[in-house]
Amino acid sequence: QDAPPACPAVENEEAEMLASGIVTAVAIAIHNFPEGFVTFMATYKDSRVGASVAFAIAMHNIPEGVCVGAPVYYSTRSKLNTIA
């Protein structure tokens, strides 16, 4: 037997979730440039300050990763696409 046709509303929702994840990823990539610059300048001035800034930014990036990964995972149901 053939599978029932996919629901157009669900397909549209999945496409919107994927687009949301991609837009969020691009926004975060743009957002991360100044973070990298600040980390570089802080490390250049004092390596202990640079290490502190790098740690703070790393902790700050965890929720950003979830913001990108969640919509991509829910739209593709693929863990590989989520981390790629």
C-alpha positions in Angstrom: 0.0 0.0 0.0 1.1 3.5 -0.7 1.7 5.9 2.2 -0.9 8.6 2.7 0.1 11.9 1.1 2.1 14.3 3.3 0.2 17.1 4.9 1.0 20.4 3.2 0.7 22.3 6.4 3.4 20.2 8.0 5.7 20.5 5.0 5.3 24.3 5.1 6.0 24.4 8.8 9.2 22.3 8.3 10.3 24.7 5.5 9.7 27.7 7.8 11.6 26.0 10.6 14.6 25.3 8.3 14.5 28.9 7.0 14.4 30.2 10.6 17.4 28.1 11.5 19.4 29.3 8.5 18.6 33.0 9.1 19.6 32.5 12.8 22.9 30.9 11.8 23.7 33.7 9.5 22.8 36.3 12.1 25.0 34.6 14.7 27.9 34.3 12.2 27.7 38.1 11.7 27.4 38.5 15.5 30.5 36.4 16.2 32.9 38.5 14.2 33.1 41.3 16.8 33.3 38.6 19.6 36.4 37.2 17.9 37.9 40.6 17.5 37.3 41.5 21.2 38.9 38.1 22.2 41.9 38.8 20.1 42.4 42.3 21.4 41.9 41.2 25.0 44.4 38.4 24.6 46.9 40.7 22.9 46.7 43.1 25.8 46.7 40.5 28.6 46.5 36.8 28.2 44.6 36.3 31.4 42.0 38.8 30.4 41.8 37.1 27.0 41.3 33.7 28.6 38.5 35.1 30.7 36.8 36.8 27.7 37.2 33.6 25.7 35.6 31.5 28.4 32.7 34.0 28.8 32.1 34.0 25.1 32.2 30.2 24.9 29.5 30.0 27.6 27.5 32.6 25.8 27.7 30.6 22.6 26.0 27.5 24.0 22.5 28.9 23.9 23.2 30.4 20.5 24.0 26.9 19.3 20.7 25.6 20.6 18.9 28.5 18.9 20.3 27.4 15.5 20.2 23.7 16.1 16.6 23.3 17.4 14.8 24.6 14.3 17.1 22.8 11.9 16.7 19.5 13.8 12.9 19.8 14.0 12.6 20.6 10.3 15.0 17.9 9.1 14.9 15.4 11.9 18.6 14.8 11.2 21.2 15.1 13.9 23.9 15.3 11.2 22.2 18.4 9.6 21.8 19.9 13.0 25.6 19.9 13.8 26.8 20.5 10.2 
